Amino acid sequence: MNRVALLASFACASAAIVGGYFMVPGESEKLAMLLRDGSEELALARANELFSNGARDPALLMQAFALNQLAGEHDRAAEIIDAYFQQRPDDVAAWRRASVAFEEAGRTDLLRNALENVVRLSGDPAAAGKLAAIYRFSGKDEDELRVLGTVAEGQLAEADAIRLARLLIARDRTDQAVTGLLAVDDRKPGLSDEGRTLLFTALLDHRDYATAVERALGWMGDEDRFPLRDIFVVYLLRAGAGDEAFRLATSHLATGDAKDTAALAQLLYDEGRYDLVGRLMRESLAEARELPAEKLDQYLSGMVATARWKGIGDRLFGELFRVVAASRSADVEASFMQAMYDQMGYSGVAPFRHAISPQLLSRRPVLAARLLFEERNQLGARRFLMATDLREQSETARVEWLALARQLLSPQELDAELAWRGRAGAIPPDMRAAVLAILGRDGLQSRSMVAWHGLFDAKRADIAAGRQSASRPGELRAGLELK
């Protein structure tokens, strides 16, 4: 029994000794305790003492590195972390920590080495960007290219991807530059205008015009106007890709957008592509002719006005007239002549006067009367004026008719004409106030004015019902054409 008790006592004593040994804090724990107690200087001194005495425990080394870095002892910190990496050269977290510390300390040489290892171990795009910037500012383009090239496609920040693309293009490796930029553009939010322009021009250098246009169309999206469109169109034209340039230029050109059409025509003129101007006019008019008459007038009038303002009228009007004439559409021709007259007066119509047939004039009787009046053909002007059905005219044409009637007709003739039209219900209701104002301003005491004014609505109803014919002895009926 005594022997058993002795063995048990020995075992308990051994356990106590071992337990006590493990409960004694190690050097790393001691340093942590000193820091917890606010004794940073003591902790730093102890850490350096241990390192000088050959301590190489990784945890202790990282503590010593951090303490020296905080104290501004950067050389000592570099020595300690170097010892750490001799044991653990592939600890990417430690390399990241070291790079942050070296960057804050302004130690570019040490930072460059730390970043090299971060990129080597992780391919981190942010670290690669920082490292590439260091090489760029040092004029080491090849090292910069090497570092940026280690990052997976599409992972670089846009600025770094653009820089890499420029380096590759400068070395005739355009295909690689295109691949990298496409990868960045495919991720959200895609390339900025700078990146888009570089990618577009790189695709042109690679003669991949179709992809360039497809990318540009994708960038345009639903935007009313893409700010780079005109620049890209010029690039395509100068690369000899006329069809692709035209496709891009007209892809978002809205039907009836006279301002944008004229601006595009000016761009094509400036690049010497007169053939594409003709194509633009043909296609835009082919769509515009489907517009209502009033919208068609507005479109062509806007086209003429914009062309004059941009200084391309002399060139564009001739091309526009050839396209209009080739359309064989009397409505389009009449609208063109109306636009030229509205914007430029008789001088705008004069170069094309030879092509205006009596049948064409009959479609715009007010314009016909004005043209003949300016050509001193008052008889012809009167015939068209009297044959005009005001109910079929636009508001602008009605105002023009009243103004021209006062020039062509004597006060008595004007009084009789308006009275007859009033009795026949041939004056639209919205003109009644204007007609009465003109008669009153001219001092006319119309013999038919009161009757017309009172019977206006009733006579219109009678004529509409077919109970009374609207005839005027001695005058031409509406729709008369000169033979």
Secondary structure as GFF3:
##gff-version 3
##sequence-region A 1 483
A	DSSP	alpha_helix	2	23	.	.	.	ID=ss1
A	DSSP	alpha_helix	27	36	.	.	.	ID=ss2
A	DSSP	alpha_helix	40	52	.	.	.	ID=ss3
A	DSSP	alpha_helix	58	70	.	.	.	ID=ss4
A	DSSP	alpha_helix	74	87	.	.	.	ID=ss5
A	DSSP	alpha_helix	92	105	.	.	.	ID=ss6
A	DSSP	alpha_helix	108	122	.	.	.	ID=ss7
A	DSSP	alpha_helix	125	137	.	.	.	ID=ss8
A	DSSP	alpha_helix	141	149	.	.	.	ID=ss9
A	DSSP	alpha_helix	158	170	.	.	.	ID=ss10
A	DSSP	alpha_helix	174	185	.	.	.	ID=ss11
A	DSSP	alpha_helix	193	205	.	.	.	ID=ss12
A	DSSP	alpha_helix	209	220	.	.	.	ID=ss13
A	DSSP	alpha_helix	229	238	.	.	.	ID=ss14
A	DSSP	alpha_helix	242	250	.	.	.	ID=ss15
A	DSSP	alpha_helix	258	270	.	.	.	ID=ss16
A	DSSP	alpha_helix	274	288	.	.	.	ID=ss17
A	DSSP	alpha_helix	293	310	.	.	.	ID=ss18
A	DSSP	alpha_helix	313	327	.	.	.	ID=ss19
A	DSSP	alpha_helix	330	344	.	.	.	ID=ss20
A	DSSP	alpha_helix	346	349	.	.	.	ID=ss21
A	DSSP	three_ten_helix	350	355	.	.	.	ID=ss22
A	DSSP	alpha_helix	358	363	.	.	.	ID=ss23
A	DSSP	alpha_helix	365	374	.	.	.	ID=ss24
A	DSSP	alpha_helix	378	386	.	.	.	ID=ss25
A	DSSP	three_ten_helix	390	392	.	.	.	ID=ss26
A	DSSP	alpha_helix	395	408	.	.	.	ID=ss27
A	DSSP	alpha_helix	411	423	.	.	.	ID=ss28
A	DSSP	three_ten_helix	429	431	.	.	.	ID=ss29
A	DSSP	alpha_helix	432	441	.	.	.	ID=ss30
A	DSSP	alpha_helix	449	464	.	.	.	ID=ss31
###
